[in-house]
Every structure is written in structure tokens, then in C-alpha cells.
Amino acid sequence: MTLGRTLCRCRRGARELDALLHSHVKAYYEGFSVAQRGTLDQLLACPDPDLLDWFLNRTQPESPSLAVLVNDISQFNRRES
């Protein structure tokens, strides 16, 4: 999947998610490994309510790789704020 297509998939129903996902993907996508891109694809396939719960630390993803990515995105956005 290309960067442009991935950025389009980062557009969600909630603006908070748009901001979290878009900035992280734009900064790191080109350096992602095939496995990291696969994990990102899995994340972007998840429903917005699940993503909001994960990013607000209400719950954690069951998948360890998704949990790592959610944590990475959260930390990146804390530094950028």
C-alpha cells in the first residue's frame, strides 16, 4: 500500500483519530518494515470506537503488535504536542 492510500485510510470519523494517525504515518511510514505496514493496515481496519478506547487507555488491543503500534503513536503525539 502506498503512503497516499494509507493517509487516506487515516481519515476517520473522529477528528482526534485523524490527527493522531495522520501525523504519525506521515512521519514514519516510509521507514516502516513490511511487518510494521501490515500492523498499520490491521490498525486502520479496526472500528473507530476501538481505536478511541485504545488511544484513551481505556482498553488495550489483544494483539501485541497492535498494542506496540498504539503505544508508539500515542508517544509520538505526546512529543509533538
C-alpha positions as CSV (number, residue, x, y, z in Angstrom):
1,M,0.0,0.0,0.0
2,T,1.3,3.5,-0.9
3,L,1.7,6.4,1.5
4,G,-1.1,8.3,-0.1
5,R,-3.6,5.5,0.1
6,T,-2.6,4.9,3.8
7,L,-3.0,8.6,4.6
8,C,-6.5,8.4,3.1
9,R,-7.3,5.5,5.3
10,C,-6.2,7.6,8.3
11,R,-9.2,9.8,7.8
12,R,-11.6,8.6,10.4
13,G,-15.0,9.7,11.8
14,A,-13.4,11.3,14.8
15,R,-11.0,14.3,14.3
16,E,-8.9,13.2,17.2
17,L,-8.1,10.0,15.4
18,D,-7.4,11.8,12.2
19,A,-4.8,13.9,13.9
20,L,-3.2,11.0,15.9
21,L,-2.9,8.7,12.9
22,H,-2.1,11.1,10.1
23,S,0.9,12.8,11.8
24,H,2.5,9.5,12.8
25,V,2.0,7.9,9.5
26,K,3.3,10.9,7.6
27,A,6.4,11.0,9.8
28,Y,7.3,7.2,9.8
29,Y,5.6,5.3,7.0
30,E,8.5,5.4,4.6
31,G,10.7,3.8,7.2
32,F,8.2,1.1,8.2
33,S,9.2,-2.5,7.6
34,V,6.7,-4.8,5.7
35,A,5.6,-6.2,9.1
36,Q,5.0,-2.7,10.5
37,R,3.0,-1.8,7.4
38,G,0.9,-4.9,7.9
39,T,0.3,-4.0,11.6
40,L,-0.7,-0.5,10.5
41,D,-3.1,-2.0,8.0
42,Q,-4.6,-4.1,10.7
43,L,-5.0,-1.0,12.9
44,L,-6.7,1.0,10.2
45,A,-9.2,-1.8,9.7
46,C,-10.4,-1.5,13.3
47,P,-13.5,0.4,14.2
48,D,-13.2,3.9,15.5
49,P,-14.7,3.1,18.9
50,D,-12.0,0.5,19.5
51,L,-9.3,2.9,18.4
52,L,-10.6,5.6,20.7
53,D,-10.6,3.2,23.6
54,W,-7.0,2.2,22.9
55,F,-5.7,5.7,22.4
56,L,-7.5,6.9,25.5
57,N,-6.1,4.0,27.5
58,R,-9.5,2.6,28.4
59,T,-8.5,-0.8,26.9
60,Q,-5.6,-2.4,25.1
61,P,-5.6,-4.3,21.8
62,E,-5.4,-8.1,22.2
63,S,-2.7,-8.2,19.5
64,P,0.8,-7.5,21.0
65,S,1.9,-5.9,17.7
66,L,-1.2,-3.6,17.7
67,A,-0.5,-2.7,21.3
68,V,3.0,-1.7,20.4
69,L,1.9,0.5,17.5
70,V,-0.8,2.2,19.6
71,N,1.8,3.0,22.2
72,D,4.2,4.3,19.5
73,I,1.5,6.5,18.0
74,S,0.5,7.8,21.5
75,Q,4.1,8.6,22.5
76,F,4.8,10.3,19.2
77,N,1.8,12.6,19.5
78,R,2.7,13.4,23.2
79,R,6.1,14.6,22.0
80,E,4.6,16.6,19.1
81,S,2.0,18.4,21.4
